């Protein structure tokens, strides 16, 4: 791989991480807000609900910023926005909803890690996966 291409990928990954940090903050606030809103009901599935709310609104947030800041259209050819959004929801559906709920169950139920810390542990696994799936599938142009 040429240095220019490696440099471009590194810069994209850095921008992806910046967007991810903002999405993490938004998602974490939404997740904790959901936990707090459900705390008076004493339900055992509150952390799943927190993940769902953070997912639904967080994907819109990350799609917007990834589309404008990370994987710009001129970088990937012609892009149909609704297809990219659908692919983004599928990508984050697998990694950000299904995988995070499985991992949250492992952290909280099996390893007895705090449900307030579980979303942070999930990031270590999902961030690199999301970058490559987004780069090479969701935001890949229609050539």
N, C-alpha and C positions, 0 to 999 in steps of 0.2 A: 504494500500500500504506500502510495506516495506521501511525502510529508504534508503537502497541501491538504490532501484528503484526511489524513490523521488529524491535522490541526482543525479542520472544519468539524469533524466528528467530536473532538474534545470541546470545541467552543459550543457546539450544539448541546453536548451533555451538560456543560456548565449552565447554559441558559435553561435547559430542562430542569436542572437542580434548583435554580432560582425560582422557576415557576412551581416546582414541586414543594419548595419551602413555603411559598405563599399558600399553596393548596393544602399543605400539611397544617398550617396555622388555621386556615378556614375550616378544614375538615375536623381538626381536633376541637375547635370551638363548637362546631355543630354537634360533634359526638358527645362532648361533655354537657352541652346544653340539653341534649336529648336525655342523657342519663339523669341530669338534675330534674328535668321536667317529669320524668317517669318515676323518680325516687319516692314520691308520695304514694304511688300505687303499689310499691313493693313487689314488682314483677321480676322474675328470674331471667327474662330474656331482654332486659334493658340494653345490654351491650350490643346485641344483634340489631336492635332498633337504632342505636347510635351509629353503628356502621352503615346502616341503610340510608339514613338521612344524610350523613356525611358523603356517602357515595353519590346519591342522586344529584345533590347540589354541587358537590366537588367536581364531578365529571364535566358539568357545564363550565365551571370556572377554568379548569385545566384545558379543556378543548379550546376555549376562546384564546387563552394566552399561548398555548402551544401553536395554534394556527397563526397567530400574529407575531410571535416573538421567537419561537424555536424552529419550527418546521415551516418556514415561509414557502408560499406557493412557488415562487421563482426557483426555489431549491429543488423542487420535486416535479416539475411539469404541471400539467393541467390537473386541478383538483376539484371534485364535486363536493361541496361543503357538507351536504347531508349524508353522503356516503362516508366521509371522514368522521362525522359525528357518530354515525351508527357504529363504525369500526372502533371508535374511541370508547363508546359505551360497552361494546363487546369485550374489548381489551380490558377495561377496568372492571367489567362484570366478572371476568374470570379471575383477574389478579386482585382487584380492589374490593370485591364483594365475596365471591366464593372462597378464594384463598384466604382472605383476611378473616372471614368468619371461622373457617377451619382452624387457622392458626390461633385466633382469639379463644376458641374452645380449648385448644391444647394449652395455651398460656394460662387461662383462667381456671378451667376445670381440672386439668391434669397436673399442671405445674404450680397451681395456686399463686400465680402472679396477679397483681392487682389489675382489675379491669380498666383502671385509669392509665396504666402503663402499657397494656397489651397493644394498643394502636402504634405506639412508638417502636416496639419490637417488630411489628409487621413491616415497617418501612425498610428495614435492612434487606429483606428478601424481595419486596415488590418494586422498589425504585429501579434497580438495574433491569429487571424484567420489563417493566413498563417502557423504559427508554427504547430498548431495541424493538419491542413490538410496535410501538408508535412510529419509530423511524422507518422501519422496513415494511410495515403493513398499513397501519391506520392513516398515516400522512403521506404515504407514497403516492405520487402523482399517477394519473391515468394517462399513460403514453400511447 
